[in-house]
Amino acid sequence: MLIREATPDDWPRIWPFWHRIVAAGETYAWDRDTSEEDARSLWMHPAKRVYVTEDGTGAVVASAYLTPNYGGPAARIANAGFMVDPDRAGRGTGRALAGHVLAAARAEGYRGMVFNAVVETNPAVRLWISLGFTILGTVPDAFEHPRHGRVGLHVMHRAL
């Protein structure tokens, strides 16, 4: 498995699973009908450092971004987003990518990482907790889940 910084040419390989994940409406608080142009702007924004994970065949199977969560005197707190192709889930790809991004954030001088809206039913919550994140709080009934109805959104943090 190769994890590297993304290039603009990677977007066509990210978009299929990005679209599938967001359109499912189960894990991201983004509009399920986000256009490809808007999705590219959200994910590949120049203020973000974007990574991709390639499998042994060179296929892009996951992506993540790293960016400051706040500005000014709080700019040393990072935020990140992660997506693993659902067809590749459960193979350690997300854990490997998370480890890479956490190390990159530390190397860039971030003091901590915060996730602002982790859907409480998202299986990745277990991953984040195993990697040292804590749930600071939960906004109740904040997310309209297509299968579970209204569920909470966790705010999660980890010191770096």
Solvent accessible surface area in square Angstrom, and as a share of the most:
residue,aa,sasa,rsa
1,M,129,0.58
2,L,96,0.48
3,I,33,0.17
4,R,63,0.23
5,E,90,0.40
6,A,21,0.16
7,T,65,0.38
8,P,94,0.59
9,D,119,0.62
10,D,3,0.02
11,W,2,0.01
12,P,83,0.52
13,R,99,0.36
14,I,0,0.00
15,W,45,0.16
16,P,78,0.49
17,F,7,0.03
18,W,1,0.00
19,H,76,0.34
20,R,114,0.41
21,I,24,0.12
22,V,2,0.01
23,A,34,0.26
24,A,46,0.35
25,G,4,0.03
26,E,46,0.21
27,T,34,0.20
28,Y,39,0.15
29,A,62,0.48
30,W,62,0.22
31,D,98,0.51
32,R,112,0.41
33,D,125,0.65
34,T,17,0.10
35,S,55,0.35
36,E,76,0.34
37,E,140,0.63
38,D,81,0.42
39,A,0,0.00
40,R,93,0.34
41,S,67,0.43
42,L,66,0.33
43,W,0,0.00
44,M,36,0.16
45,H,82,0.37
46,P,129,0.81
47,A,66,0.51
48,K,43,0.18
49,R,99,0.36
50,V,13,0.08
51,Y,7,0.03
52,V,0,0.00
53,T,0,0.00
54,E,22,0.10
55,D,34,0.18
56,G,83,0.80
57,T,121,0.70
58,G,27,0.26
59,A,36,0.28
60,V,11,0.06
61,V,6,0.03
62,A,0,0.00
63,S,0,0.00
64,A,0,0.00
65,Y,17,0.06
66,L,3,0.01
67,T,18,0.11
68,P,58,0.36
69,N,31,0.16
70,Y,109,0.42
71,G,51,0.49
72,G,60,0.58
73,P,139,0.87
74,A,39,0.30
75,A,31,0.24
76,R,94,0.34
77,I,31,0.16
78,A,0,0.00
79,N,19,0.09
80,A,8,0.06
81,G,6,0.05
82,F,28,0.12
83,M,3,0.01
84,V,32,0.18
85,D,26,0.14
86,P,51,0.32
87,D,88,0.46
88,R,65,0.24
89,A,65,0.50
90,G,88,0.84
91,R,157,0.57
92,G,40,0.39
93,T,8,0.05
94,G,18,0.17
95,R,116,0.42
96,A,39,0.31
97,L,0,0.00
98,A,0,0.00
99,G,35,0.34
100,H,69,0.31
101,V,0,0.00
102,L,5,0.03
103,A,48,0.37
104,A,19,0.15
105,A,0,0.00
106,R,106,0.39
107,A,92,0.71
108,E,62,0.28
109,G,39,0.38
110,Y,15,0.06
111,R,141,0.51
112,G,0,0.00
113,M,0,0.00
114,V,6,0.04
115,F,11,0.05
116,N,76,0.39
117,A,41,0.32
118,V,13,0.08
119,V,0,0.00
120,E,70,0.31
121,T,53,0.31
122,N,25,0.13
123,P,84,0.53
124,A,29,0.22
125,V,16,0.09
126,R,173,0.63
127,L,32,0.16
128,W,15,0.05
129,I,88,0.45
130,S,69,0.44
131,L,34,0.17
132,G,45,0.43
133,F,4,0.02
134,T,79,0.46
135,I,68,0.34
136,L,114,0.56
137,G,33,0.31
138,T,58,0.34
139,V,79,0.46
140,P,104,0.65
141,D,86,0.45
142,A,46,0.36
143,F,17,0.07
144,E,125,0.56
145,H,10,0.05
146,P,61,0.38
147,R,164,0.60
148,H,97,0.43
149,G,34,0.33
150,R,155,0.57
151,V,13,0.08
152,G,2,0.02
153,L,22,0.11
154,H,19,0.08
155,V,43,0.25
156,M,0,0.00
157,H,55,0.25
158,R,57,0.21
159,A,69,0.54
160,L,44,0.22
